[in-house]
Amino acid sequence: MRGGRRRLAAAVALLVVAACAAPRPPAATWQAAQLAGEDAQRRGDLARAADEYRRAIDAAEHLGAQDVRLAQSLDALGAVALAEGRPAEAEPLLRRALGITQTALGPEHPTVARELAVLGELYKGAGRYADAEPLLARVVAITERRRGPEDPEVARQLNNLGTLYYAEGRYEDAEPLLHRALGIAERKLGPDHPDTAQTLTSLGVLYVAQARYAEAEPLLRQALAIDERALGRESPAVAANLTNLALLFGAQRRYADAELLYRRALAIEEQALGADHPGVALILENYSRMLRQANRPAEADRVAARARAIRARATP
């Protein structure tokens, strides 16, 4: 009898050991890694997030080449690469995620539109305008069909396409899109919404490029006022607004006015993001150009040198 109990206990122990040693199913491994990556990303720990997303991708590869969970993890890892300033690494991840999502969910799915928009903005930032345009135009079309022509998301995507045309120098194509985006934002979100401010900024910057300074200034001032009220006077968005207004003043040779805005923008950006952030370098570069235009070359050189030092430290 005792021998039988011992054999039963040994058998149960072996089952427990076997259960503990059994590998976790790929779906469970994927879910654990994906959630851990998302948690790390929320906490700002991008290195840990990337590691977890890679684990999630490894697990999802066992779920099928067209499984949407694989696309989700590829997309997440691509977003981390973009956040860390590595667009070349992000692109193949985002392209593969988009291919899977289109196959699994259909070409009109909202997730497809979102992934198209991210990839389009990556191309825009890289100056690959011919690659960006069909993607961003397709996002506008999908969003209009799914949400209707007056939805605020349509306004956001019109703004994205309009700023692409601006970057290409296609000002006559950009302006009607931005006017339409502004009208939707004001009607659906109100005149004091940050999205309204964003489109006011886009339109104002377009007018600066066309030397339509009298039309640009009230738009850029309105965008600044909206963001100060909505986001706070120390927000990085306010620093961007100040920089845009300073660029306008520089173009008008209002150098003293421009300098005050550059200095305030720098103070905000340094406080919010740190003295070595690339955003600080961008403001310094614009400030340096203004100083050179104002015939203050020694000061311009010092400011430019600081911008170069920040860029050098940020380069891996």
JORA-V675024 format. One record per helix or strand. SS is the DSSP state (A for helix, B for strand). FROM is the first residue (numbers start at 1). LEN is the number of residues. If there is no record, write none. Layout:
# JORA-V675024
[[SS FROM LEN] [SS FROM LEN]]
This chain:
# JORA-V675024
[[A 2 20] [A 26 17] [A 46 18] [A 68 16] [A 87 19] [A 110 16] [A 129 19] [A 152 16] [A 171 18] [A 194 16] [A 213 19] [A 236 16] [A 255 19] [A 278 16] [A 297 18]]
